[in-house]
Amino acid sequence: MVDPGDTLSALWRADGPKLRAILARRLNDLDLAEECLAEALARAAQSWPVDGLPDNPGGWLVTTAWRAALDQLRRAETGRRKLALLANEPPADSDDDTLALIFGCCHPGLPEAAQVALTLYAVAGLSTEEIAAAFLVPVPTMGQRLSRAKQKLKAAGVRFAPPDPEDYPQRLPAVLAVVYLIYNEGYLASSHHAPQRRDLARQALSLARELAVLMPTEPEVAGLAALLELHESRAAARFDGWGRLVLLDRQDRGRWDGKLVAAGTARLEQALARRRPGPYQLQAAIAALHAQAESTEATDWLQIGTLYTLLHQRTGNPLALLNRAVTARYLFGPDTALAEVDALAPELGDYRLFHAVRGELLAALGRAEESRQAVLAARELAVNPAERELLDRRLAQCATIGRTSTLAP
């Protein structure tokens, strides 16, 4: 016999964000949607064990929450005007519900950190405790931040609806940036506690794929989804049996997920066919070249270097030049690469990978003490425990490092 309580818990874990999105879009009020969903869950916990499971548990929760919202609006003076705009029954859910909630959470009126946190909470379904851990803040602090973000959206009258297509150029970059930031946090966590957050990485990949389905004519959306699929294809090879970080040039390529490589490559080709290349498509093209190479030595470094040049021209991000300098190591040698890296000191002098790259290049040139100082500087700036352990190993081997890696974990 199926336990209604277990069914309710499983349903909420699997579909909670989707149900929240449905109600938030229809009510245009995230707080009210959550409050009424909580009431519906409480009613389900009481009635389902007695009356049995409804034929459509998710639909039962949405309908019950919807009716609770209407009742609450009828009792509130300020809600009566809004009530006139709402139907008596919620329309069927659609893919636009999730898209609407993502765009609402990524409203440009919110700071970037608030956009990320609210998206993790409302769309990805992470708890306040999980988000607080990711941001390294106390749970009450994160709760207050989420509450302020929701109140700010409500006060500004932000509608939970996909923007008009003509508004995509203004709104879409923030959405894609938030999903990318979520994936990066999962791929290599910015905390002392864990080297990676696989849950966040999977959530971000799922969001990117969903966006690609909902917005099939936007090549940068497909580019982001392809980029995350290609990065995720290497997930099983990024750490060894002792939990140590393994950089790209030393990974066992036999452990890479061929299905994800094929999916990301095919998605990228479809995006590039639209002839509107953007930063995510360029990064995905770089990842595809790495994924398709049989070895580090067989990698098409010339094309990768060209793509990093194009990426810098599009974004102005100096990290593209740092990565291009790594390609110069393979094309022209460590002395040329070091000159390119040193030129970036004014912009990247406080960035850990700037010093890590310098350390490897200096070691390759036989300048052991300078290499050690650079690796020490990188370690001082590193937070992630796996990165710090890797840099400790570099310090121990500083005088004998013979060649640089791609520094693309």
HUHU-V241711 format. One record per backbone hydrogen bond with DSSP energy under -0.5 kcal/mol. NH is the residue of the N-H (numbers start at 0). CO is the residue of the C=O. If there is no record, write none. Layout:
nh:NH co:CO
nh:NH co:CO
This chain:
nh:3 co:1
nh:6 co:2
nh:7 co:3
nh:8 co:4
nh:9 co:5
nh:10 co:6
nh:11 co:7
nh:12 co:8
nh:13 co:9
nh:14 co:10
nh:15 co:11
nh:18 co:14
nh:19 co:15
nh:20 co:16
nh:21 co:17
nh:22 co:18
nh:23 co:19
nh:24 co:20
nh:25 co:21
nh:26 co:22
nh:27 co:23
nh:28 co:23
nh:32 co:28
nh:33 co:29
nh:34 co:30
nh:35 co:31
nh:36 co:32
nh:37 co:33
nh:38 co:34
nh:39 co:35
nh:40 co:36
nh:41 co:37
nh:42 co:38
nh:43 co:39
nh:44 co:40
nh:45 co:41
nh:46 co:42
nh:47 co:43
nh:49 co:46
nh:50 co:46
nh:51 co:47
nh:59 co:55
nh:60 co:56
nh:61 co:57
nh:62 co:58
nh:63 co:59
nh:64 co:60
nh:65 co:61
nh:66 co:62
nh:67 co:63
nh:68 co:64
nh:69 co:65
nh:70 co:66
nh:71 co:67
nh:72 co:68
nh:73 co:69
nh:74 co:70
nh:75 co:71
nh:78 co:75
nh:79 co:75
nh:79 co:76
nh:81 co:77
nh:82 co:78
nh:83 co:79
nh:84 co:81
nh:85 co:81
nh:85 co:82
nh:96 co:93
nh:97 co:94
nh:98 co:94
nh:99 co:95
nh:100 co:96
nh:101 co:97
nh:102 co:98
nh:103 co:99
nh:104 co:100
nh:105 co:101
nh:106 co:103
nh:109 co:106
nh:114 co:110
nh:115 co:111
nh:116 co:112
nh:117 co:113
nh:118 co:114
nh:119 co:115
nh:120 co:116
nh:121 co:117
nh:122 co:118
nh:123 co:118
nh:125 co:119
nh:130 co:126
nh:131 co:127
nh:132 co:128
nh:133 co:129
nh:134 co:130
nh:135 co:131
nh:136 co:131
nh:141 co:137
nh:142 co:138
nh:143 co:139
nh:144 co:140
nh:145 co:141
nh:146 co:142
nh:147 co:143
nh:148 co:144
nh:149 co:145
nh:150 co:146
nh:151 co:147
nh:152 co:148
nh:153 co:149
nh:154 co:150
nh:155 co:151
nh:156 co:153
nh:157 co:152
nh:160 co:158
nh:166 co:163
nh:167 co:163
nh:167 co:164
nh:169 co:166
nh:170 co:166
nh:171 co:167
nh:173 co:170
nh:174 co:170
nh:175 co:171
nh:176 co:172
nh:177 co:173
nh:178 co:174
nh:179 co:175
nh:180 co:176
nh:181 co:177
nh:182 co:178
nh:183 co:179
nh:184 co:180
nh:185 co:181
nh:186 co:182
nh:187 co:183
nh:188 co:194
nh:196 co:185
nh:200 co:196
nh:201 co:197
nh:202 co:198
nh:203 co:199
nh:204 co:200
nh:205 co:201
nh:206 co:202
nh:207 co:203
nh:208 co:204
nh:209 co:205
nh:210 co:206
nh:211 co:207
nh:212 co:208
nh:213 co:209
nh:214 co:210
nh:215 co:212
nh:217 co:214
nh:218 co:216
nh:220 co:217
nh:221 co:217
nh:222 co:218
nh:223 co:219
nh:224 co:220
nh:225 co:221
nh:226 co:222
nh:227 co:223
nh:228 co:224
nh:229 co:225
nh:230 co:226
nh:231 co:227
nh:232 co:228
nh:233 co:230
nh:234 co:231
nh:236 co:233
nh:237 co:233
nh:237 co:234
nh:239 co:243
nh:242 co:239
nh:245 co:237
nh:246 co:244
nh:249 co:246
nh:250 co:246
nh:250 co:247
nh:252 co:250
nh:254 co:251
nh:255 co:252
nh:256 co:232
nh:257 co:255
nh:260 co:256
nh:261 co:257
nh:262 co:258
nh:263 co:259
nh:264 co:260
nh:265 co:261
nh:266 co:262
nh:267 co:263
nh:268 co:264
nh:269 co:265
nh:270 co:266
nh:271 co:267
nh:272 co:268
nh:273 co:270
nh:274 co:271
nh:281 co:277
nh:282 co:278
nh:283 co:279
nh:284 co:280
nh:285 co:281
nh:286 co:282
nh:287 co:283
nh:288 co:284
nh:289 co:285
nh:290 co:286
nh:291 co:287
nh:292 co:288
nh:298 co:295
nh:300 co:298
nh:303 co:299
nh:304 co:300
nh:305 co:301
nh:306 co:302
nh:307 co:303
nh:308 co:304
nh:309 co:305
nh:310 co:306
nh:311 co:307
nh:312 co:308
nh:313 co:309
nh:314 co:310
nh:315 co:311
nh:317 co:315
nh:319 co:316
nh:320 co:316
nh:321 co:317
nh:322 co:318
nh:323 co:319
nh:324 co:320
nh:325 co:321
nh:326 co:322
nh:327 co:323
nh:328 co:324
nh:328 co:325
nh:329 co:325
nh:329 co:326
nh:330 co:326
nh:331 co:327
nh:332 co:327
nh:332 co:328
nh:336 co:332
nh:337 co:333
nh:338 co:334
nh:339 co:335
nh:340 co:336
nh:341 co:337
nh:342 co:338
nh:343 co:340
nh:344 co:341
nh:346 co:343
nh:347 co:343
nh:348 co:344
nh:350 co:347
nh:353 co:350
nh:354 co:350
nh:355 co:351
nh:356 co:352
nh:357 co:353
nh:358 co:354
nh:359 co:355
nh:360 co:356
nh:361 co:357
nh:362 co:358
nh:363 co:359
nh:364 co:360
nh:365 co:362
nh:366 co:361
nh:367 co:365
nh:370 co:366
nh:371 co:367
nh:372 co:368
nh:373 co:369
nh:374 co:370
nh:375 co:371
nh:376 co:372
nh:377 co:373
nh:378 co:374
nh:379 co:375
nh:380 co:376
nh:381 co:377
nh:384 co:190
nh:387 co:383
nh:388 co:384
nh:389 co:385
nh:390 co:386
nh:391 co:387
nh:392 co:388
nh:393 co:389
nh:394 co:390
nh:395 co:391
nh:396 co:392
nh:397 co:394
nh:399 co:396
nh:400 co:396
nh:400 co:397
